[in-house]
Amino acid sequence: MIDAVSVTGGHLGAGLGVVELSVALHTIFDTPHDRIIWDVGHQAYPHKILTGRRDRIRTLRQKNGLSGFTRRAESEFDPFGAGHSSTSISAGLGMAVASDLQQTPRHVVAIIGDGAMSAGMAYEAMNNAGAMDAKLIVILNDNDMSIAPPTGALSAYLARLVSGPVYRGMRETAKSVTMKLPQFLHEPARRTEEFARSFFTGGTLFEELGFYYVGPIDGHNLDHLLPVLENVRDANTGPILVHVVTKKGKGYGPAEDAADKYHGVSKFNVITGAQSKAPSNAPSYTNVFAQSLIQEAKDDPRVVAVTAAMPSGTGLDKFAEIFPDRIFDVGIAEQHAVTFAAGMASEGMRPFCAIYSTFLQRAYDQVVHDVAIQHLPVRFAIDRAGYVGADGPTHAGNYDAAYLGAIPGMVHMAAADEAELRHMVATATAYDLGPIAFRYPRGEGSGVEMPERGQVLPIGKGRIVQQGSTIAILSYGTRLAEVLAAAERLAALGLNPTIADARFMKPLDEELIAELAQNHDVLLSVEEGSIGGFGSHVATFMASNGLLDGKLRFRPLMIPDRFVEHASQADMYTDAGLDRAGIISTALSTLGYDEASMLAALGKAR
Ligand SMILES: Cc1ncc(C[n+]2csc(CCOP(=O)(O)OP(=O)(O)O)c2C)c(N)n1
């Protein structure tokens, strides 16, 4: 696994922590008949190696290769796909109930991390499972780490269980007591000891929820794991929670020593552990967001930041260094993050809720009901908008324009480059009339000159980047760079397109769109988003105002209406026809031209 991930990059620390647990589970349970569900699925690399995918492990996260998460289509040993956290207990409970109804007895095991256990959904599932007395085994994989150190009362509770005298005592006495018995009694004695432990060590919280609690046990010790799992498998009781203590990054020095335990890594040198990030002069969008927010926060004490367990992913770890009292890591709890921010906004604070596009999906009702209906000025910093590459369809940030665009009163912006992002952070800071969102992609900017400070943009106004004729391209987001590259090629073919950057999808710059529609033969919209997003808003406006009744040909370029499997970000955009070549090709075909005959005509003219 270490060797493979050193070449592919990916999630390493979590998998290293569950090597023994994976071996133990596959020893005791009869998969795929029994169901093993890995929460998030990022720790499932050892499971993949053990279930027929060893020969393909070096294709992890590559185009046409193994997914970085569990995936039903990939193997019968992956009964449930994931990528987002805290779904495993719900899915497992559904499977346990199905097994009952279908009278097909099987064991269902959900493995969930202490980080994932901070999400409400896990408790909704436990509450339901406890009341139903379902036969479900939940393994709480407690490595005292989320991506960052975990926060919150649950994490403190688990730490108390693990540091309790019974756990510490048991670890030592288990071995010594067993070893004093004659050899043939070692195994039964150990089993009895492990089983008895569950009666003594507490776990009240889980017991109150109706689970039979076993643990905490050492998740790296097969002598402890195997008999406990066997007992649990054979126990005739309702839901059981086995609390297993592991170490993230276990067994690989550089991972064990790293602050994030090598949660997610780029390619690295196995000997030194040094990770190779692709060299770039341009700052990442995440970094530009963080630095811009720090600038705003320095001038405005009302600016506060909220993250749902992603301080480094969102760049807010930098903000935390300067304003430790104005940043709130609420755990993997996007729904709570949004309503918590709404509460602060209702009291006159200026909260920035920094959540990836894909994870904000979880908090949709909170955005509608707690924020938008009350016109509360929560600022949504939507990172990882558009395709994200190797993490694949579970993490693609393709839908925020569609799902936020449907909400009355929402302001939705997309940054065309890193300078625009800085302006949008300033704009969001200054805007107090209601919710406002701005999206920006994964990765580096295009290296444009950065303004010292962000300027407040006029709400609902786009900008003309280049004035031309016949064809207009209206870009929303960072595809602008590809649009400009396409325009260069079109110029070589004798076309001079007008190019505009919409900046806002909501409110739409109706004046700009009417101008483009009335003065051109062809209008293309280009965005890193799905149907229902920017292009749909433009089309609706034009259709409602008669702008499509004449000679204008309108073509929306957007992410196709299908889930695109993991590949590089660039490959995914090529596949979607959203790169330079795709834009040129749509522009020409809409005009009824083809490139070869245009070149021939140009040649003749010369
Ligand atoms: C809904 C959601 N929010 C955020 C994430 C990003 N994320 C992936 S793994 C992870 C930490 C999980 O911690 P834990 O469950 O303890 O597993 P570990 O990696 O420590 O094994 C986070 C926050 C996610 N996958 N899903």
PDBQT file of the ligand as one rigid body, heavy atoms in Angstrom, charges set to zero:
ROOT
HETATM    1  C1  LIG A 701     -19.579  14.917   4.764  1.00  0.00    +0.000 C 
HETATM    2  C2  LIG A 701     -18.079  14.929   4.704  1.00  0.00    +0.000 A 
HETATM    3  N1  LIG A 701     -17.394  15.987   5.191  1.00  0.00    +0.000 NA
HETATM    4  C3  LIG A 701     -16.050  16.002   5.135  1.00  0.00    +0.000 A 
HETATM    5  C4  LIG A 701     -15.357  14.967   4.610  1.00  0.00    +0.000 A 
HETATM    6  C5  LIG A 701     -13.847  15.044   4.461  1.00  0.00    +0.000 C 
HETATM    7  N2  LIG A 701     -13.207  13.989   5.268  1.00  0.00    +0.000 N 
HETATM    8  C6  LIG A 701     -12.765  12.846   4.709  1.00  0.00    +0.000 A 
HETATM    9  S1  LIG A 701     -12.098  11.805   5.819  1.00  0.00    +0.000 SA
HETATM   10  C7  LIG A 701     -12.325  12.911   7.066  1.00  0.00    +0.000 A 
HETATM   11  C8  LIG A 701     -11.871  12.572   8.443  1.00  0.00    +0.000 C 
HETATM   12  C9  LIG A 701     -12.457  11.312   8.907  1.00  0.00    +0.000 C 
HETATM   13  O1  LIG A 701     -11.972  11.018  10.159  1.00  0.00    +0.000 OA
HETATM   14  P1  LIG A 701     -12.263   9.601  10.768  1.00  0.00    +0.000 P 
HETATM   15  O2  LIG A 701     -13.676   9.224  10.529  1.00  0.00    +0.000 OA
HETATM   16  O3  LIG A 701     -11.797   9.609  12.180  1.00  0.00    +0.000 OA
HETATM   17  O4  LIG A 701     -11.395   8.610   9.885  1.00  0.00    +0.000 OA
HETATM   18  P2  LIG A 701      -9.796   8.465   9.830  1.00  0.00    +0.000 P 
HETATM   19  O5  LIG A 701      -9.356   9.172   8.583  1.00  0.00    +0.000 OA
HETATM   20  O6  LIG A 701      -9.214   9.091  11.061  1.00  0.00    +0.000 OA
HETATM   21  O7  LIG A 701      -9.581   7.010   9.776  1.00  0.00    +0.000 OA
HETATM   22  C10 LIG A 701     -12.939  14.074   6.596  1.00  0.00    +0.000 A 
HETATM   23  C11 LIG A 701     -13.258  15.245   7.428  1.00  0.00    +0.000 C 
HETATM   24  C12 LIG A 701     -16.097  13.888   4.101  1.00  0.00    +0.000 A 
HETATM   25  N3  LIG A 701     -15.502  12.839   3.515  1.00  0.00    +0.000 N 
HETATM   26  N4  LIG A 701     -17.437  13.887   4.173  1.00  0.00    +0.000 NA
ENDROOT
TORSDOF 0
